[in-house]
């Protein structure tokens, strides 16, 4: 009980610290200040909010074990938060290490008249490694650890029905939002999305399929 509560508290503290730290840097303001939708365009920030909510529910459930609602809410949010964290980690690190220009958006006070090409060199100030890890590594690592140490595996029915539904809803919500914001910004939040419709929607579909398959596979490995 103490170990579980401590893990949840430490994880939540790291996430909150990462949230505050990135807001203290010039990077997020530079990338979102002049864009419709602001930071909500970035999947990392949306995923971090969901991760903090889920971890907060886990911590409250530890403190109030008799409150059934908290346990049910935690299990519900955990499924999509873990899936989203896995997608963020899997997309971000290979790209930022191998092709940073595809994921680090350019800052321009005035939206460009035409979309950026994926191979356009992008000036990017970056963020400290500690903050980067708190945003793009810590949530996924925490959920992996928490799932195998303290959580029960999900049933096949939960994975097949709830998992598919949540993945579809999350995908449609995020893609719909950034497509709407693009009407004002003229570019997408991530340069690799500044391509024609067919490749972009293939990216959306592939990310959704990866997320669902990832969580289904992780759940199957749970004893």
Secondary structure, DSSP 8 states (H G I E B T S, - for coil): -HHHHHHHHHHHHHHHHHHHHHHHSHHHHHHHTTSTTGGGG-HHHHHHHHHHHHHHHHHHHHHTTT-HHHHHHHHHHHHHHHHHHHHHHHHHHHHHHH-GGGTS----SS--SS---TT---------HHHHHHHHTHHHHHHHHHHHHH-----HHIIIIIIHHHHHHHHHHHHHHHHHHHHHHSS-SSGGG-S-HHHHHHHHHHHHHHHHHHHHHHHHH--
